[in-house]
Amino acid sequence: MNVVSPRVRAAVFAVAVMMVACLGGRLLFGRGESPIQTDLLAMLPPTERHPMAEMAVDRLAHANGDRMVLLLESTDDEHARAAARLLGKQLGADPAFSSVVAELPDFDLEAMLAPYLAHRFQLLNDQDRASLVRAGFDPAQALAKRLNEPFLAGVGIRLQDDPFGWMQHWLDGAPWTRSPLMPEDDLLTAHRGDLTYVLVMANLHGSSYDDGIQRASLAALERASIAMRQQFPDVTMSRTGAVFYAAAARAGAERDVHLVSVVSTAGIALLLLWAFRSVRPLWVAFLSTAMGVVCALTVTLLVFGQIHLLTLVFGAALLGEAVDYSIQYLCARSHAGATWRPLDGLRQVRPALWLALATSVLGYSLLAAMPFPALRQMACFAVVGMLAACLSVFWLLPALLQGPARRPMSVSLVTLAHHLQRRVVALTSGKRRGVLALILLVVAAPGWWRLGHDDDIHLLVSPPPELQAQESHIRDITGLGNGSQFYLVHGLDEEQVLQREEALAVRLQAMVNQGALESWTGLASMVPSLERQRADHALLKPFFVDTGNLRTTLTGAGLKPGVVDAYLAAWPGTSLRLRDWLTWPIAVPFRDLWLDGGAEGVASIVLPQGATDVALLGAAADGLEGVELVDKPASVSDLFGRYRRLASGWLLAATALVGLVFAWRYRRGAWRVLAPSVLGMGLSLSALGYLGQPLTLFHWMALMLVLGVGANYAVFLREGEPHVRHRPGASFAGVLLSALTAWLSFGLLSLSTLPALQHFGITLLLGIGFTVICVPIATPVTEHDTNA
């Protein structure tokens, strides 16, 4: 191979990476909406048994996703209303919002309810149904009762259209009559104690997860809030909406990325300058790492079309591990002195780098087996980043580092490494090995005993407590349901679904009567099944068979003949069908409760309100065909638990697989190369127990990475030791340098705002620390052990 070959390969590699970088820039900035995914729910996997349940989860999560819900409150009634009008006016004038609802538009509730009149003889509530079934029902008595309280009915059916009040009674039980919010002075208002609450809603001019939309809408709200507070300082505002959660998630991730990338970059730069005492190794190492990160970002966007916040923060921490490959090459150059030959150095480190890459890829590939989109993205990002960084050492660095190093590696670092290596080797040799093992067992066992577990969904999705408190407050005042728990009622057609929902409604009403539930919202309370409508119609039929008697009763009560004629002519009416009702204006707020799954059938969503006992909610669905309680947080937590229990088995399998690779390479000396990782993982688990950290899926995933990282360090020492016999401790100094960079980067994840990354960071902080202390065990101490 001639001297031009490394330069040609470097040029080809550089051009390829530049093309990848251009593609990455196009994917990241050239497609309009940002591909950075701030929707926390997008990180969650499908967990529900019925395919339509996932559709329902997504429907509820995004039904109001592109709007702000604002609740103003004050002890001064007039101030609360005036502040709502001012806020609505300010927001409505801003282009960030497509529409704002503060003052209600003029509408005719009677006109909205008018379509029900054609179906009035098919709609009875439970009380009227029971009265009609009982013997001795007197229609004249029911008519007299209705005539004596014509103004007590809630929503507007004229007396002449419903003289017996049957339809009025049915409408009084409809969901829209149970809301604490009522139109007052053209504003949606609620009262509790001496406080007045007014609701304002603002629809965004785009997606809540678009960075530009977020910034514009939040800035507009801040300006409007300042103007409102200046005039009405006694009015306070609560807010909720996907835009607030998305913005908080983005801000937290940006903070994490800046913290990890800036601090780790600065720390790694100082470490490399101290170790190599030259700027050239520093920029070469960072160039190699940057190429890995650019390739990782581009491939992740190509494969997934977007990138999660979790992946971005994790990718920033990957810097500390991706730089390992170039560090080993730089160490080989530093130790070679004047005899340095780039290709000889490459042949020297190639076996170690390939083995290290294989163990790292194995550890990260296990993440891809998880059903969580964010973890799969992290696995893809890491594998591609590691591969690109390693290839850059083979293809790029030999051309950039033609000449020998001007100065050898820091003497103090090598001396420290040599001293530590000798101590560890001495403690793990001969009879001392057994004594040390016993001491470690005694020290670690109590920590293992204290270990527990935690599978809470909030380990992955943890919204700010302040936003959660405000959302809970708004839900409590307005009566809006909690979309994370609902009933899915599914069937072959709309009739079957409505019948099944009516069976569920019987149990829910019993819970209401017992005080275990405030109310519920379901379609069957607005559109009964055809079976129920026919039964109700049959109950009324005997009174309309003899129209003469009915006419006499009505006219005797004082109704005009024309009114009586119109009422009798409306009999028998028609049945109300769900597909027709969904087109009515009054159905608009409830259309998201109906799902058409095509080949999967159809389904409705029933929203319980005011229940805190999940077991009681689940019991209401027990034994009802086609009815199930969907509890997304609990489903994801169950999935966390299942995979956490499997993770320990996967870790054992991965350890055995790495052990087989080492046995092939190192024969009887394989245990020495594997021991640091095993000890690092065991001691990390013990430390987590002492720290009171319950084990989660993410701790186990981090331990798999500890296995890969620890195996890397042991391989680096084992493979590098024969080449630096002239400088004891030099090989372990390179390992220490790699460990310090990884420790710095991954350790900063323990400060992340995302709990999952915190657990990654803490575990890797412990694992890398324990592992690197144990790495000298891999030192070849006998001629037989060095057989490769």
ZADRENLO-753792 format. One record per residue (C-alpha): x, y, z; residue in one letter. Coordinates in steps of 0.2 Angstrom, whole numbers, always signed. Example, Ala and Ser with C-alpha at 12.3 -4.5 7.8 and 13.67 -1.06 7.14 Angstrom:
% ZADRENLO-753792
+62;-22;+39;a
+68;-5;+36;s
END
This chain:
% ZADRENLO-753792
+0;+0;+0;m
+8;+17;-5;n
+8;+33;+4;v
-6;+40;-6;v
-19;+27;-1;s
-23;+34;+16;p
-26;+51;+9;r
-37;+44;-5;v
-47;+34;+8;r
-48;+50;+19;a
-54;+60;+4;a
-67;+47;+0;v
-73;+46;+18;f
-74;+65;+20;a
-84;+67;+4;v
-96;+54;+10;a
-98;+61;+27;v
-101;+79;+19;m
-114;+71;+8;m
-122;+63;+23;v
-121;+80;+32;a
-130;+89;+18;c
-144;+76;+18;l
-145;+78;+37;g
-146;+97;+35;g
-160;+95;+22;r
-170;+83;+34;l
-167;+94;+49;l
-170;+111;+42;f
-177;+110;+24;g
-194;+102;+26;r
-203;+116;+35;g
-210;+109;+51;e
-196;+104;+63;s
-193;+85;+64;p
-189;+86;+83;i
-203;+77;+91;q
-209;+86;+107;t
-225;+76;+109;d
-221;+66;+125;l
-235;+53;+120;l
-226;+49;+104;a
-212;+41;+115;m
-225;+28;+122;l
-228;+11;+113;p
-244;+3;+108;p
-250;-7;+123;t
-269;-10;+121;e
-276;-27;+117;r
-289;-20;+105;h
-282;-11;+90;p
-295;+3;+91;m
-290;+7;+109;a
-274;+14;+103;e
-284;+24;+90;m
-295;+31;+104;a
-280;+35;+115;v
-273;+45;+101;d
-290;+53;+97;r
-292;+59;+115;l
-274;+65;+117;a
-275;+76;+101;h
-293;+81;+101;a
-289;+98;+109;n
-270;+97;+106;g
-269;+112;+95;d
-278;+124;+107;r
-275;+133;+124;m
-288;+131;+138;v
-287;+146;+150;l
-297;+148;+166;l
-298;+165;+174;l
-304;+166;+192;e
-308;+181;+204;s
-318;+185;+219;t
-325;+200;+209;d
-338;+193;+197;d
-336;+209;+185;e
-318;+208;+185;h
-317;+190;+180;a
-329;+193;+166;r
-320;+209;+160;a
-303;+201;+161;a
-309;+187;+150;a
-316;+199;+137;r
-299;+208;+137;l
-289;+192;+136;l
-300;+186;+122;g
-298;+202;+112;k
-279;+203;+114;q
-277;+185;+109;l
-290;+186;+94;g
-280;+200;+87;a
-264;+190;+86;d
-260;+180;+70;p
-253;+166;+81;a
-271;+160;+84;f
-284;+155;+71;s
-299;+158;+82;s
-302;+163;+100;v
-318;+159;+110;v
-321;+170;+125;a
-338;+179;+122;e
-350;+166;+114;l
-357;+169;+97;p
-376;+171;+96;d
-384;+154;+94;f
-402;+147;+96;d
-402;+132;+107;l
-420;+128;+103;e
-415;+128;+85;a
-400;+116;+89;m
-412;+104;+98;l
-426;+105;+85;a
-420;+90;+75;p
-424;+79;+90;y
-443;+83;+88;l
-445;+71;+74;a
-439;+57;+86;h
-448;+63;+102;r
-458;+47;+104;f
-443;+36;+104;q
-434;+45;+118;l
-438;+41;+137;l
-428;+43;+152;n
-427;+29;+165;d
-440;+37;+177;q
-453;+40;+163;d
-450;+22;+157;r
-453;+15;+174;a
-468;+25;+176;s
-476;+20;+160;l
-472;+1;+164;v
-481;+3;+181;r
-500;-1;+181;a
-512;+14;+183;g
-501;+27;+174;f
-513;+42;+172;d
-508;+53;+157;p
-519;+67;+163;a
-509;+68;+180;q
-493;+68;+170;a
-499;+82;+159;l
-505;+92;+174;a
-488;+91;+182;k
-480;+97;+166;r
-492;+111;+165;l
-488;+117;+183;n
-470;+118;+180;e
-467;+124;+163;p
-452;+135;+167;f
-442;+122;+178;l
-436;+113;+163;a
-417;+115;+159;g
-416;+117;+140;v
-429;+123;+129;g
-442;+112;+122;i
-459;+121;+120;r
-474;+115;+129;l
-484;+112;+114;q
-471;+101;+106;d
-469;+90;+122;d
-485;+92;+133;p
-481;+77;+144;f
-463;+82;+146;g
-456;+65;+141;w
-443;+73;+129;m
-439;+87;+141;q
-435;+74;+154;h
-424;+64;+142;w
-415;+80;+137;l
-412;+85;+155;d
-401;+70;+157;g
-390;+74;+142;a
-371;+77;+145;p
-372;+96;+140;w
-384;+99;+155;t
-372;+92;+167;r
-357;+104;+164;s
-353;+116;+178;p
-350;+129;+165;l
-365;+139;+160;m
-367;+154;+148;p
-368;+170;+158;e
-367;+187;+150;d
-361;+178;+134;d
-347;+170;+143;l
-344;+152;+149;l
-345;+154;+168;t
-344;+143;+184;a
-346;+148;+202;h
-338;+139;+217;r
-339;+147;+234;g
-336;+166;+232;d
-325;+163;+216;l
-331;+166;+199;t
-322;+156;+184;y
-323;+161;+166;v
-316;+150;+152;l
-307;+156;+137;v
-301;+145;+123;m
-288;+149;+109;a
-285;+138;+94;n
-267;+139;+87;l
-263;+143;+69;h
-254;+126;+67;g
-247;+112;+77;s
-243;+113;+95;s
-227;+103;+92;y
-221;+116;+79;d
-207;+126;+87;d
-212;+142;+78;g
-230;+140;+83;i
-225;+137;+101;q
-214;+152;+102;r
-227;+164;+93;a
-242;+158;+103;s
-233;+158;+120;l
-226;+175;+117;a
-244;+181;+112;a
-251;+174;+128;l
-238;+182;+139;e
-241;+199;+131;r
-260;+197;+133;a
-258;+191;+151;s
-247;+206;+156;i
-260;+218;+149;a
-274;+208;+158;m
-264;+209;+175;r
-261;+227;+173;q
-280;+231;+173;q
-286;+217;+184;f
-272;+212;+196;p
-284;+202;+207;d
-288;+190;+192;v
-277;+174;+191;t
-276;+162;+176;m
-273;+143;+175;s
-268;+136;+158;r
-268;+119;+150;t
-265;+112;+132;g
-252;+102;+123;a
-243;+118;+118;v
-238;+121;+136;f
-232;+103;+138;y
-223;+103;+122;a
-214;+119;+125;a
-209;+113;+143;a
-202;+97;+136;a
-192;+106;+122;r
-185;+119;+135;a
-180;+105;+147;g
-172;+95;+132;a
-163;+111;+126;e
-156;+113;+144;r
-150;+95;+145;d
-142;+96;+127;v
-133;+112;+131;h
-128;+106;+148;l
-121;+89;+142;v
-114;+95;+126;s
-106;+111;+132;v
-99;+104;+149;v
-94;+87;+142;s
-85;+95;+126;t
-76;+107;+137;a
-71;+94;+150;g
-66;+82;+136;i
-56;+95;+128;a
-46;+99;+144;l
-43;+81;+147;l
-36;+78;+130;l
-25;+94;+131;l
-19;+88;+147;w
-16;+70;+141;a
-8;+74;+124;f
-1;+92;+127;r
-6;+97;+110;s
-20;+104;+101;v
-19;+93;+85;r
-25;+77;+94;p
-40;+87;+101;l
-47;+93;+85;w
-44;+76;+77;v
-53;+67;+90;a
-68;+80;+90;f
-68;+79;+71;l
-70;+60;+72;s
-83;+61;+85;t
-93;+75;+75;a
-93;+64;+60;m
-101;+50;+70;g
-114;+61;+78;v
-119;+69;+60;v
-121;+51;+53;c
-131;+46;+68;a
-143;+61;+67;l
-145;+59;+48;t
-148;+40;+48;v
-160;+42;+63;t
-170;+55;+53;l
-170;+44;+38;l
-176;+29;+47;v
-189;+37;+59;f
-193;+53;+50;g
-192;+63;+66;q
-181;+63;+82;i
-187;+62;+100;h
-181;+74;+113;l
-174;+59;+123;l
-163;+54;+108;t
-156;+71;+106;l
-151;+72;+125;v
-144;+55;+124;f
-135;+59;+108;g
-126;+73;+116;a
-120;+61;+129;a
-114;+49;+116;l
-99;+61;+113;l
-90;+53;+128;g
-90;+36;+121;e
-88;+39;+102;a
-72;+48;+106;v
-65;+32;+113;d
-60;+25;+96;y
-49;+40;+91;s
-42;+41;+109;i
-35;+23;+107;q
-27;+28;+90;y
-20;+44;+98;l
-13;+34;+112;c
-4;+22;+100;a
+4;+37;+91;r
+9;+45;+107;s
+17;+29;+114;h
+26;+25;+97;a
+37;+41;+97;g
+49;+43;+83;a
+45;+26;+76;t
+27;+31;+72;w
+19;+24;+56;r
+1;+28;+53;p
-3;+11;+45;l
+7;+2;+58;d
-3;+11;+71;g
-19;+6;+63;l
-15;-12;+62;r
-10;-11;+81;q
-27;-4;+86;v
-38;-13;+74;r
-42;-29;+83;p
-46;-19;+99;a
-57;-7;+90;l
-67;-20;+81;w
-70;-30;+97;l
-75;-14;+106;a
-86;-9;+92;l
-94;-27;+92;a
-98;-26;+111;t
-105;-8;+110;s
-116;-13;+96;v
-122;-28;+105;l
-126;-17;+120;g
-135;-4;+111;y
-144;-16;+99;s
-153;-24;+114;l
-161;-7;+116;l
-169;-9;+99;a
-178;-25;+105;a
-188;-13;+117;m
-206;-8;+110;p
-203;+10;+115;f
-200;+21;+100;p
-188;+33;+110;a
-177;+18;+115;l
-177;+11;+97;r
-171;+28;+91;q
-158;+29;+104;m
-151;+12;+98;a
-151;+17;+80;c
-142;+34;+84;f
-129;+25;+95;a
-125;+11;+83;v
-123;+22;+68;v
-113;+35;+78;g
-102;+21;+85;m
-99;+14;+68;l
-96;+30;+59;a
-84;+36;+73;a
-74;+19;+72;c
-73;+20;+53;l
-66;+37;+54;s
-51;+30;+63;v
-48;+17;+50;f
-51;+29;+35;w
-48;+47;+40;l
-35;+48;+55;l
-21;+39;+46;p
-21;+53;+34;a
-22;+67;+47;l
-9;+60;+58;l
+6;+56;+47;q
+20;+63;+58;g
+25;+56;+75;p
+18;+65;+91;a
+28;+80;+97;r
+26;+75;+115;r
+22;+58;+124;p
+7;+56;+134;m
+6;+65;+151;s
+19;+58;+162;v
+8;+61;+178;s
-7;+52;+169;l
+4;+37;+165;v
+12;+36;+182;t
-5;+37;+190;l
-12;+23;+179;a
+3;+12;+182;h
+2;+14;+201;h
-17;+10;+201;l
-14;-5;+189;q
-1;-12;+200;r
-12;-11;+215;r
-27;-19;+207;v
-17;-33;+200;v
-9;-36;+216;a
-25;-37;+225;l
-33;-49;+213;t
-18;-61;+212;s
-16;-77;+222;g
-24;-79;+239;k
-29;-61;+240;r
-41;-64;+226;r
-52;-75;+237;g
-51;-63;+252;v
-56;-48;+241;l
-70;-57;+233;a
-77;-61;+250;l
-75;-43;+256;i
-84;-37;+241;l
-98;-50;+243;l
-101;-44;+261;v
-101;-26;+257;v
-112;-28;+241;a
-125;-40;+248;a
-135;-28;+259;p
-136;-16;+244;g
-143;-30;+233;w
-155;-34;+247;w
-162;-16;+248;r
-166;-16;+229;l
-184;-13;+224;g
-192;-9;+208;h
-203;+5;+200;d
-212;+4;+184;d
-221;+21;+184;d
-225;+28;+166;i
-218;+45;+173;h
-201;+38;+172;l
-202;+41;+153;l
-215;+55;+152;v
-214;+67;+167;s
-223;+83;+164;p
-219;+98;+175;p
-229;+97;+191;p
-235;+115;+189;e
-243;+111;+173;l
-251;+96;+180;q
-258;+105;+195;a
-266;+118;+183;q
-273;+105;+172;e
-281;+96;+187;s
-288;+113;+193;h
-296;+116;+177;i
-303;+99;+176;r
-310;+100;+193;d
-319;+117;+190;i
-325;+113;+172;t
-329;+95;+174;g
-319;+90;+159;l
-315;+71;+160;g
-298;+64;+161;n
-293;+56;+144;g
-280;+44;+151;s
-294;+33;+158;q
-309;+29;+148;f
-321;+15;+142;y
-319;+8;+125;l
-335;+0;+119;v
-333;-9;+102;h
-344;-20;+91;g
-348;-24;+73;l
-360;-10;+70;d
-367;+6;+78;e
-382;-3;+85;e
-371;-17;+94;q
-360;-3;+101;v
-374;+7;+108;l
-383;-8;+116;q
-366;-12;+124;r
-364;+6;+130;e
-382;+6;+137;e
-377;-10;+148;a
-362;-1;+154;l
-372;+15;+158;a
-383;+5;+170;v
-368;+1;+180;r
-361;+18;+179;l
-377;+26;+185;q
-376;+14;+200;a
-359;+21;+204;m
-366;+38;+203;v
-380;+34;+215;n
-367;+27;+227;q
-356;+43;+226;g
-342;+33;+218;a
-343;+43;+201;l
-349;+61;+197;e
-355;+57;+180;s
-350;+51;+163;w
-351;+56;+145;t
-356;+43;+131;g
-365;+43;+115;l
-379;+32;+120;a
-385;+45;+132;s
-388;+56;+117;m
-392;+43;+104;v
-401;+28;+111;p
-399;+11;+102;s
-413;+7;+90;l
-418;-8;+101;e
-421;+5;+116;r
-430;+17;+105;q
-442;+4;+98;r
-445;-2;+116;a
-449;+16;+121;d
-460;+19;+106;h
-470;+3;+111;a
-473;+10;+129;l
-481;+26;+121;l
-491;+17;+108;k
-506;+12;+119;p
-509;+31;+122;f
-509;+35;+104;f
-521;+21;+98;v
-536;+30;+104;d
-532;+47;+98;t
-550;+53;+104;g
-546;+50;+122;n
-529;+58;+121;l
-536;+73;+111;r
-549;+75;+125;t
-535;+75;+139;t
-525;+88;+130;l
-539;+100;+125;t
-546;+98;+143;g
-530;+104;+150;a
-532;+120;+140;g
-521;+116;+125;l
-527;+124;+109;k
-535;+112;+96;p
-522;+117;+83;g
-508;+113;+95;v
-516;+96;+99;v
-518;+92;+81;d
-500;+96;+77;a
-494;+85;+92;y
-505;+70;+87;l
-500;+72;+68;a
-481;+70;+74;a
-485;+52;+79;w
-477;+39;+76;p
-461;+49;+72;g
-445;+41;+66;t
-430;+32;+74;s
-414;+42;+77;l
-399;+35;+70;r
-381;+39;+75;l
-374;+42;+58;r
-387;+55;+56;d
-385;+63;+73;w
-366;+65;+70;l
-370;+78;+56;t
-380;+89;+68;w
-372;+105;+75;p
-376;+99;+93;i
-365;+84;+90;a
-349;+94;+86;v
-341;+93;+104;p
-344;+74;+105;f
-339;+68;+87;r
-322;+62;+94;d
-331;+49;+105;l
-335;+39;+89;w
-322;+28;+80;l
-324;+20;+64;d
-310;+7;+62;g
-315;+0;+45;g
-311;-19;+46;a
-309;-18;+65;e
-327;-13;+67;g
-333;+3;+76;v
-332;+9;+94;a
-337;+23;+106;s
-328;+31;+120;i
-336;+33;+137;v
-328;+46;+148;l
-330;+44;+167;p
-328;+59;+178;q
-324;+61;+196;g
-318;+43;+199;a
-302;+40;+208;t
-303;+21;+211;d
-297;+12;+195;v
-302;-5;+202;a
-320;+1;+204;l
-319;+8;+186;l
-313;-8;+180;g
-326;-18;+189;a
-339;-9;+180;a
-333;-17;+164;a
-331;-34;+170;d
-342;-47;+161;g
-348;-35;+148;l
-344;-41;+131;e
-336;-28;+120;g
-332;-16;+135;v
-315;-13;+142;e
-307;+0;+153;l
-292;+8;+144;v
-280;+15;+156;d
-265;+20;+146;k
-253;+25;+160;p
-256;+8;+169;a
-254;-1;+152;s
-237;+7;+149;v
-232;+4;+167;s
-237;-15;+165;d
-226;-15;+150;l
-212;-7;+159;f
-213;-21;+172;g
-214;-35;+160;r
-198;-29;+151;y
-189;-25;+167;r
-192;-43;+172;r
-185;-49;+155;l
-171;-37;+155;a
-161;-47;+169;s
-162;-62;+158;g
-156;-52;+142;w
-142;-45;+152;l
-136;-63;+157;l
-138;-69;+139;a
-128;-54;+133;a
-114;-57;+146;t
-113;-75;+140;a
-112;-70;+122;l
-98;-57;+125;v
-90;-71;+136;g
-90;-83;+121;l
-82;-69;+110;v
-68;-67;+123;f
-66;-85;+124;a
-63;-87;+106;w
-50;-72;+107;r
-42;-75;+123;y
-45;-93;+127;r
-42;-97;+146;r
-38;-78;+149;g
-56;-73;+144;a
-62;-72;+162;w
-50;-58;+165;r
-57;-48;+151;v
-75;-51;+156;l
-73;-49;+175;a
-72;-30;+175;p
-89;-28;+167;s
-97;-41;+178;v
-90;-33;+194;l
-95;-16;+188;g
-113;-21;+185;m
-114;-31;+202;g
-106;-16;+212;l
-118;-4;+203;s
-133;-14;+208;l
-127;-14;+226;s
-124;+5;+226;a
-141;+8;+218;l
-148;-2;+233;g
-138;+8;+246;y
-144;+24;+237;l
-162;+19;+238;g
-165;+19;+220;q
-179;+7;+214;p
-174;-3;+199;l
-182;+2;+183;t
-181;-4;+165;l
-169;+11;+161;f
-157;+5;+175;h
-156;-12;+167;w
-154;-4;+150;m
-140;+6;+157;a
-132;-10;+164;l
-132;-17;+147;m
-122;-2;+141;l
-110;-4;+156;v
-107;-22;+150;l
-102;-15;+133;g
-92;-1;+139;v
-83;-11;+152;g
-79;-24;+139;a
-72;-10;+128;n
-60;-5;+142;y
-54;-22;+146;a
-51;-26;+127;v
-41;-9;+125;f
-30;-14;+140;l
-28;-32;+135;r
-24;-28;+116;e
-13;-13;+120;g
-2;-19;+134;e
+10;-29;+123;p
+13;-14;+112;h
+19;-3;+127;v
+30;-14;+137;r
+43;+0;+136;h
+31;+12;+145;r
+22;+3;+160;p
+5;+10;+163;g
+3;+18;+146;a
-10;+6;+140;s
-21;+8;+156;f
-18;+27;+155;a
-27;+27;+138;g
-41;+17;+146;v
-42;+29;+160;l
-43;+43;+148;l
-58;+35;+138;s
-67;+31;+155;a
-65;+49;+160;l
-73;+56;+144;t
-87;+43;+145;a
-89;+46;+164;w
-90;+65;+161;l
-103;+64;+147;s
-114;+50;+153;f
-113;+56;+171;g
-121;+72;+166;l
-136;+63;+161;l
-140;+61;+180;s
-144;+80;+180;l
-157;+78;+166;s
-174;+84;+168;t
-180;+67;+160;l
-181;+54;+174;p
-177;+40;+161;a
-161;+49;+157;l
-157;+52;+175;q
-158;+33;+178;h
-147;+30;+163;f
-134;+43;+170;g
-133;+37;+188;i
-131;+19;+183;t
-118;+23;+170;l
-109;+35;+182;l
-108;+21;+194;l
-105;+7;+182;g
-91;+16;+172;i
-83;+21;+189;g
-83;+3;+196;f
-78;-5;+179;t
-63;+6;+176;v
-56;+2;+193;i
-58;-16;+190;c
-51;-16;+172;v
-33;-20;+177;p
-39;-37;+181;i
-38;-40;+162;a
-19;-37;+162;t
-11;-53;+155;p
-1;-60;+169;v
+5;-76;+162;t
+11;-82;+145;e
-3;-93;+143;h
-16;-80;+146;d
-9;-69;+132;t
-12;-83;+119;n
-23;-75;+106;a
END
